[in-house]
């Protein structure tokens, strides 16, 4: 099953702000997502509360069992990652804390997994895989502005689940890997509302300093 793709036809004023989805669209995201990872609200708030933070950038990662997960890091107004704290979501709802160099090492492992998927023709079934070599890596990364995440965090959510999906910015244009954010309450119930990031890399890779800067493609 392939991931659902949404066409936003976003105007210049809305580009960069997360797109709101509800109802059947959210169910489609949940049913087709290749990757799902949960972060507790307190962990996301900790990242967003760092001096200079204006949002979160999220990379594919491997959890402690070797399964695909997500790594979250704050970024500043120059689009540079704040590498002093990087959190990897674990399957039990906890996170693993990494510093910049540790996170880079983990992303190196992710890159090797992506290279193997490319060699074996499994890219289409590998979450966040991209053949375009985003910033020198064979995977996409996705940014959310802090103001958009605050909409979910200030709703009393116990955490946010991020799910992989795809978007196109205009009808007829190619689609790109991105992530949808869904609030989860203290009982584990997921909201029927979602925010989809319009800041995936590719295509939004210009400027800033990234954890995976300097990777080379095959």
PAZAPA-4460 file (N, C-alpha, C; in steps of 0.05 Angstrom, whole numbers, plus 32768, in hexadecimal, padded with zeros to 4 digits):
% residues 218
    n_x    n_y    n_z   ca_x   ca_y   ca_z    c_x    c_y    c_z   seq   type   mol
   8011   7FE8   8000   8000   8000   8000   8012   8019   8000     1      X     A
   800C   802C   7FEF   801B   8044   7FED   800E   805A   7FFF     2      X     A
   801F   806D   8007   8015   8082   8018   8003   8095   8008     3      X     A
   7FEF   80A0   8016   7FDD   80B3   8008   7FEC   80CD   8003     4      X     A
   7FE6   80DB   7FEE   7FF2   80F4   7FE7   7FDD   810A   7FE5     5      X     A
   7FE2   8121   7FF1   7FCF   8137   7FF1   7FDA   814E   7FE0     6      X     A
   7FC9   815A   7FD0   7FD0   8172   7FC1   7FC6   818A   7FD0     7      X     A
   7FD9   819C   7FD7   7FD2   81B3   7FE7   7FCA   81CB   7FD8     8      X     A
   7FD7   81CF   7FC0   7FD2   81E8   7FB1   7FD5   8200   7FC3     9      X     A
   7FEB   8200   7FD4   7FEF   8214   7FE8   7FF9   822E   7FDB    10      X     A
   7FEC   8244   7FE3   7FF5   825E   7FDA   800E   8267   7FE9    11      X     A
   801A   827D   7FDF   8033   8286   7FEC   802F   828D   8009    12      X     A
   8018   8296   8010   8013   829E   802C   8011   8286   803F    13      X     A
   800A   826F   8034   8006   8257   8046   801D   8244   8045    14      X     A
   8030   8248   8032   8046   8235   8030   8057   8237   8049    15      X     A
   805E   8221   8054   806E   8220   806D   805E   821A   8085    16      X     A
   8044   8222   8085   8033   821C   809B   8027   8201   8097    17      X     A
   8024   81F2   80AD   8019   81D7   80AA   7FFC   81D8   80A0    18      X     A
   7FF5   81C5   808F   7FDA   81C4   8084   7FC9   81B3   8096    19      X     A
   7FB1   81BC   809C   7F9E   81AD   80AD   7F8E   8199   809D    20      X     A
   7F8C   8181   80A8   7F7C   816C   809C   7F69   8161   80B1    21      X     A
   7F53   8156   80A8   7F40   814A   80BB   7F31   8133   80AE    22      X     A
   7F21   8125   80BE   7F0F   8111   80B4   7F1C   80FB   80A4    23      X     A
   7F11   80F6   808C   7F1A   80E0   807B   7F37   80E3   8073    24      X     A
   7F40   80FB   806F   7F5C   8100   8068   7F6F   80F5   807E    25      X     A
   7F68   80FA   8097   7F79   80F0   80AD   7F78   80D1   80AE    26      X     A
   7F61   80C6   80A9   7F5F   80A9   80A9   7F70   809D   8093    27      X     A
   7F72   80AA   807C   7F82   80A1   8066   7FA0   80A2   806E    28      X     A
   7FA8   80B7   807B   7FC3   80BA   8084   7FCA   80A3   8097    29      X     A
   7FB9   809E   80AB   7FBE   8089   80BF   7FBF   806E   80B2    30      X     A
   7FAE   8069   809E   7FAD   804E   8093   7FC3   8048   807F    31      X     A
   7FD0   805D   8074   7FE4   8058   805F   8001   805F   8069    32      X     A
   8004   806B   8080   801E   8073   808A   8031   805C   808C    33      X     A
   8049   805E   8081   805E   804A   8084   806D   804D   809F    34      X     A
   806B   8065   80AB   807A   806B   80C3   8069   807B   80D6    35      X     A
   806A   8072   80EF   805B   8080   8105   806D   8081   811D    36      X     A
   806F   8098   812A   8080   809B   8142   8073   80AF   8155    37      X     A
   8074   80A9   816E   8067   80B9   8183   807C   80C7   8195    38      X     A
   8077   80E1   8199   8087   80F1   81AC   8075   80FC   81C1    39      X     A
   807D   80FA   81DA   806E   8106   81F0   806F   8125   81EE    40      X     A
   805A   8132   81F7   8059   814F   81F6   8070   815C   8205    41      X     A
   8077   8151   821C   808C   815D   822C   80A7   815C   821E    42      X     A
   80AB   8147   820E   80C5   8146   81FF   80C5   815A   81E8    43      X     A
   80AF   815D   81DA   80AD   8170   81C4   80B0   818D   81CF    44      X     A
   80A3   8192   81E6   80A4   81AD   81F2   80C1   81B3   81FA    45      X     A
   80CF   819F   8204   80EB   81A3   820C   80FC   81AB   81F4    46      X     A
   80F8   819E   81DE   8107   81A6   81C6   8100   81C2   81BD    47      X     A
   80E6   81C8   81BC   80DC   81E1   81B2   80E3   81F8   81C5    48      X     A
   80E8   81F2   81DF   80EE   8207   81F2   810B   820F   81F3    49      X     A
   811C   8202   81E4   8138   820A   81E3   813C   8226   81D8    50      X     A
   814F   8235   81E2   8154   8250   81D8   8158   8250   81BA    51      X     A
   8149   8261   81AC   814C   8264   818F   813B   8251   817E    52      X     A
   812E   823E   818B   811E   822A   817C   8105   8237   8170    53      X     A
   8101   8231   8156   80E8   823B   8149   80D8   8224   813D    54      X     A
   80E2   820B   8140   80D3   81F4   8136   80E3   81DB   8139    55      X     A
   80D8   81C5   812E   80E5   81AB   8130   80EA   81A0   8114    56      X     A
   8101   8195   8110   8107   8186   80F7   8108   8168   80FF    57      X     A
   80FC   8157   80EE   80F9   813B   80F5   8106   812A   80DF    58      X     A
   8117   8118   80E7   8126   8107   80D5   811C   80EA   80D9    59      X     A
   811F   80D9   80C5   811B   80BC   80CA   8131   80B2   80DC    60      X     A
   812B   809E   80EC   813F   8093   80FF   813A   8076   8102    61      X     A
   814B   8069   8111   8147   804D   811A   8145   804C   8138    62      X     A
   8131   803E   8142   812E   803D   815F   8140   8027   816B    63      X     A
   813D   8022   8185   814F   800F   8192   814D   7FF3   8188    64      X     A
   8137   7FED   817A   8133   7FD2   816F   813A   7FD0   8152    65      X     A
   8143   7FE6   8146   814B   7FE7   812A   8134   7FED   8117    66      X     A
   811C   7FF3   8122   8106   7FFA   8111   8106   8018   810B    67      X     A
   80F9   801F   80F4   80F8   803B   80ED   80E8   804B   8102    68      X     A
   80F3   8062   8109   80E6   8075   811B   80ED   8091   8111    69      X     A
   80EB   80A4   8123   80F0   80C0   811C   8102   80CD   8131    70      X     A
   8113   80DF   8127   8125   80EF   8138   811C   810C   8136    71      X     A
   8118   8119   814D   810F   8135   814D   8125   8147   8158    72      X     A
   8129   815E   814B   813D   8172   8154   8131   818D   814F    73      X     A
   8136   81A0   8161   812D   81BC   815D   813E   81C9   8148    74      X     A
   8132   81DD   813A   8142   81EE   8128   813D   820B   812E    75      X     A
   8150   821C   8127   814E   8239   812D   8145   8249   8115    76      X     A
   8145   8263   8117   813A   8275   8102   814B   8274   80E9    77      X     A
   8164   826A   80EB   8175   8268   80D3   8172   824C   80C6    78      X     A
   815F   823C   80D0   8159   8221   80C6   816F   820D   80CF    79      X     A
   8180   8215   80E2   8195   8203   80EB   818B   81F2   8102    80      X     A
   8192   81D8   8102   818A   81C6   8118   8199   81CD   8131    81      X     A
   818A   81CD   8148   8196   81D1   8162   819F   81B6   816C    82      X     A
   81B8   81AF   8168   81C0   8193   816B   81C7   818A   8187    83      X     A
   81C3   819B   819B   81C9   8194   81B6   81B6   817F   81C1    84      X     A
   819E   817D   81B6   818A   816A   81BF   817B   815E   81A7    85      X     A
   817C   8144   81A4   816E   8136   818E   8160   811E   819C    86      X     A
   8146   811B   8196   8136   8106   81A2   812D   80F2   818E    87      X     A
   8131   80D8   8193   8127   80C2   8182   8110   80B5   8190    88      X     A
   80F9   80B3   8182   80E2   80A6   818E   80E6   8087   818F    89      X     A
   80DF   807C   81A6   80E1   805F   81AA   80C4   8054   81AB    90      X     A
   80C2   803B   81A5   80A7   802E   81A3   8096   802E   81BC    91      X     A
   80A3   8031   81D3   8094   8031   81ED   808B   804C   81F5    92      X     A
   808F   8060   81E4   8087   807B   81EB   809C   808C   81F7    93      X     A
   80B3   8081   81FD   80CA   8090   8208   80DA   809B   81F1    94      X     A
   80EF   80AA   81F8   8101   80B4   81E4   811E   80AE   81ED    95      X     A
   8130   80AD   81D9   814C   80AB   81DE   8159   80C6   81D7    96      X     A
   8168   80D1   81EA   8175   80EA   81E6   8190   80E6   81D9    97      X     A
   8195   80F6   81C4   81AF   80F5   81B6   81BA   8111   81B3    98      X     A
   81D4   8113   81B3   81E1   812C   81AC   81E6   812C   818E    99      X     A
   81EF   8143   8183   81F2   8146   8167   8203   8130   8159   100      X     A
   821A   812A   8164   822B   8115   8157   821E   80FA   8159   101      X     A
   8211   80F3   816F   8203   80DA   8171   81EC   80D8   815C   102      X     A
   81DE   80EE   8159   81C8   80EF   8146   81D2   80EB   812A   103      X     A
   81E9   80F8   8124   81F5   80F5   8109   81FD   80D9   8104   104      X     A
   8207   80CB   8118   820D   80AF   8115   81F5   809E   810F   105      X     A
   81DF   80A4   811D   81C6   8095   8118   81BC   809B   80FC   106      X     A
   81BE   80B4   80F3   81B5   80BA   80D8   81C7   80AD   80C3   107      X     A
   81E0   80A9   80C9   81F1   8099   80B8   81E7   807D   80B4   108      X     A
   81DD   8071   80CA   81D1   8056   80C8   81B8   8057   80B7   109      X     A
   81A8   806B   80BB   8190   806E   80AA   8197   8070   808D   110      X     A
   81AB   8080   8087   81B4   8083   806B   81BC   8068   805F   111      X     A
   81CA   8058   806F   81D3   803E   8064   81BA   802C   805F   112      X     A
   81A6   802E   8070   818D   801F   806B   8180   8028   8051   113      X     A
   8180   8042   804D   8174   804D   8035   8184   8045   801C   114      X     A
   819E   8045   801E   81AE   803C   8007   81A9   801F   8000   115      X     A
   81A5   800F   8015   81A0   7FF3   800F   8184   7FF0   8002   116      X     A
   8170   7FFF   800C   8156   7FFF   8000   8157   8007   7FE3   117      X     A
   8167   801C   7FDD   816A   8025   7FC1   8176   800F   7FB0   118      X     A
   818B   8002   7FBA   8198   7FED   7FAB   8186   7FD5   7FA5   119      X     A
   8174   7FCF   7FB8   8162   7FB8   7FB6   8147   7FBF   7FAA   120      X     A
   8143   7FD9   7FA2   812A   7FE1   7F96   8113   7FE2   7FA9   121      X     A
   8119   7FE8   7FC3   8104   7FE9   7FD8   80FD   8005   7FE0   122      X     A
   8106   8019   7FD1   8102   8034   7FD9   80E5   803B   7FDE   123      X     A
   80D4   8032   7FCC   80B7   8039   7FCE   80AA   802E   7FE7   124      X     A
   80B5   801A   7FF3   80AA   800F   800C   80BA   8016   8025   125      X     A
   80CC   8029   8022   80DD   8032   8038   80D4   804E   8041   126      X     A
   80CD   8052   805A   80C2   806C   8063   80D6   8083   8060   127      X     A
   80CC   8099   8055   80DC   80B2   8051   80F3   80AF   803E   128      X     A
   80F3   8099   802E   8108   8096   801A   8103   80AA   8003   129      X     A
   8119   80B5   7FF9   8117   80C7   7FE2   812F   80C2   7FD0   130      X     A
   812A   80C1   7FB6   813F   80BD   7FA3   814D   80D7   7F9B   131      X     A
   8143   80ED   7FA5   814D   8107   7F9C   8166   8110   7FAC   132      X     A
   816E   8101   7FC0   8185   8107   7FCF   8182   8121   7FDF   133      X     A
   816F   8122   7FF1   816A   813A   8001   8182   8140   8012   134      X     A
   818F   8157   800C   81A7   8160   801B   81BC   8149   801C   135      X     A
   81BE   813A   8007   81D2   8125   8005   81CA   810B   8012   136      X     A
   81B1   8109   801B   81A8   80F0   8027   8191   80E4   8017   137      X     A
   818D   80CA   8019   8177   80BD   800A   815D   80BC   801A   138      X     A
   8159   80D0   802B   8140   80D1   803A   8137   80EE   803D   139      X     A
   811D   80F1   8042   8112   810C   8047   8113   8112   8064   140      X     A
   8114   812C   806A   8110   8136   8086   80FB   814B   8085   141      X     A
   80EE   8150   809B   80D5   8160   809B   80D6   8174   80B2   142      X     A
   80CF   818D   80AD   80CE   81A2   80C2   80B2   81AA   80C8   143      X     A
   80AD   81B0   80E1   8094   81BC   80EB   809B   81D5   80FA   144      X     A
   808D   81EA   80F4   8091   8203   8104   8085   81FF   811F   145      X     A
   8093   820C   8133   808A   8209   814F   806D   8213   8153   146      X     A
   8066   8228   8145   804B   8233   8149   8035   821F   8140   147      X     A
   803C   820E   812C   8028   81FA   8124   8027   81E3   8138   148      X     A
   803E   81DA   8142   803D   81C5   8156   8030   81CE   816F   149      X     A
   8033   81E8   8176   8026   81F2   818E   8008   81EF   818D   150      X     A
   7FFC   81EF   8175   7FDF   81EB   8173   7FD7   81D0   817F   151      X     A
   7FE8   81BC   817A   7FE2   81A1   8185   7FEB   819F   81A2   152      X     A
   8002   81AA   81A8   800C   81A7   81C4   7FFB   81B6   81D8   153      X     A
   7FEF   81CD   81CF   7FDF   81DD   81E1   7FC2   81D3   81E3   154      X     A
   7FBC   81BD   81D5   7FA1   81B1   81D6   7F9E   819D   81ED   155      X     A
   7FB2   819A   81FD   7FB2   8187   8213   7FBB   816B   820B   156      X     A
   7FC8   8169   81F4   7FD1   814F   81EA   7FE7   8144   81FC   157      X     A
   7FE6   812A   8200   7FFB   811C   820F   8014   8118   81FD   158      X     A
   800F   811A   81E3   8026   8116   81D0   801C   811A   81B4   159      X     A
   802F   8118   81A1   8028   811A   8185   8033   8102   8176   160      X     A
   8022   80F7   8165   802B   80E1   8154   8030   80ED   8138   161      X     A
   8048   80E7   812E   804F   80EF   8113   804D   80D7   8100   162      X     A
   803F   80DC   80EA   803A   80C7   80D6   8044   80D0   80BB   163      X     A
   8050   80BE   80AC   805A   80C4   8092   8043   80C5   807D   164      X     A
   8045   80D8   806B   8032   80DB   8055   8040   80EB   803F   165      X     A
   8031   80F4   802B   803D   8102   8015   802C   811A   800D   166      X     A
   8039   812F   8002   802B   8146   7FF8   8036   814F   7FDE   167      X     A
   8024   815C   7FCE   802C   816B   7FB6   8023   8187   7FBA   168      X     A
   8032   819A   7FB0   802B   81B6   7FB6   8018   81C2   7FA1   169      X     A
   8018   81B6   7F89   8005   81BF   7F74   7FFB   81A6   7F65   170      X     A
   7FE4   81A8   7F5B   7FD9   8192   7F4B   7FEC   818C   7F33   171      X     A
   7FF2   8172   7F30   8004   816A   7F1B   8021   816A   7F22   172      X     A
   8028   8176   7F39   8044   8176   7F42   804B   815C   7F4F   173      X     A
   8065   8155   7F51   806D   813D   7F5F   8067   813F   7F7D   174      X     A
   8063   8129   7F8A   805E   812A   7FA7   8077   8124   7FB6   175      X     A
   8078   812D   7FD0   808F   812A   7FE1   8088   811D   7FFB   176      X     A
   809C   810F   8007   8098   8104   8022   8094   811A   8036   177      X     A
   8081   8117   8048   807E   8129   805E   8073   811A   8076   178      X     A
   806C   8129   808B   8061   811D   80A3   8048   812B   80AB   179      X     A
   8035   811C   80B7   801D   8128   80C3   8020   8125   80E1   180      X     A
   8017   8139   80F0   8018   8139   810D   7FFB   8137   8118   181      X     A
   7FF7   8123   812A   7FDD   811E   8135   7FDF   811E   8153   182      X     A
   7FCF   812E   8161   7FCF   812F   817E   7FC4   8115   818A   183      X     A
   7FD0   810C   81A0   7FC8   80F4   81AE   7FC2   80FB   81CB   184      X     A
   7FAA   80F3   81D5   7FA3   80FB   81F0   7FAE   80E7   8205   185      X     A
   7FA9   80ED   821E   7FB4   80DC   8234   7FAA   80C0   8233   186      X     A
   7F94   80BB   8226   7F89   809F   8224   7F93   8091   820B   187      X     A
   7FA3   809E   81FC   7FAE   8092   81E4   7F9D   8096   81CB   188      X     A
   7F87   80A6   81CD   7F76   80AB   81B6   7F83   80C0   81A4   189      X     A
   7F83   80BA   818A   7F8E   80CC   8177   7F78   80DF   816C   190      X     A
   7F80   80F8   8168   7F6D   810C   815D   7F65   8105   8141   191      X     A
   7F4E   810F   8138   7F46   810C   811C   7F4E   8124   810C   192      X     A
   7F5F   8135   8118   7F6B   814C   810A   7F89   8147   8107   193      X     A
   7F95   8151   80F2   7FB1   814E   80ED   7FBD   8167   80E1   194      X     A
   7FD6   816C   80E6   7FE5   8181   80D9   7FFA   8174   80C7   195      X     A
   7FFA   817B   80AE   800E   8170   809B   8023   8186   8095   196      X     A
   803C   817F   8099   8052   8192   8094   8054   8198   8076   197      X     A
   8057   81B2   8070   805D   81BA   8054   807A   81C1   8051   198      X     A
   808B   81B8   8064   80A8   81BE   8064   80B8   81A4   8063   199      X     A
   80B4   8193   8050   80C5   817B   804D   80DE   8182   803D   200      X     A
   80F3   8173   8042   810C   8176   8032   8112   815A   8026   201      X     A
   8110   8158   800B   8109   816C   7FF8   80EB   8172   7FF8   202      X     A
   80E3   818A   7FED   80F2   819D   7FDE   80FE   81B4   7FEF   203      X     A
   80F5   81B7   8008   80FE   81CE   8018   8118   81C8   8027   204      X     A
   812E   81C8   8019   8148   81C2   8025   815B   81DA   8025   205      X     A
   8151   81F1   801E   8163   8208   801C   816B   8214   8036   206      X     A
   8185   8219   803A   818F   8227   8051   8190   8216   806A   207      X     A
   819D   8222   807F   819E   8214   8098   81B4   81FF   809A   208      X     A
   81B7   81F4   80B2   81CA   81DF   80B6   81BC   81C6   80C1   209      X     A
   81C0   81AF   80B4   81B1   8198   80BB   81C2   8183   80C8   210      X     A
   81B6   8171   80D8   81C4   815C   80E5   81D3   814A   80D0   211      X     A
   81C7   8147   80B9   81D3   8134   80A5   81E2   8143   8090   212      X     A
   81EA   815C   8094   81F9   816B   8080   8213   815C   8079   213      X     A
   8219   815A   805F   8231   814E   8057   822F   8131   804E   214      X     A
   8216   8125   8051   8213   810A   8047   8216   810A   8028   215      X     A
   821F   80F4   801E   8221   80F1   8001   820E   80DA   7FF8   216      X     A
   8204   80DD   7FE0   81F1   80C9   7FD6   8200   80B3   7FC8   217      X     A
   81F2   809F   7FBF   81FE   8088   7FB0   820C   8092   7F97   218      X     A
***
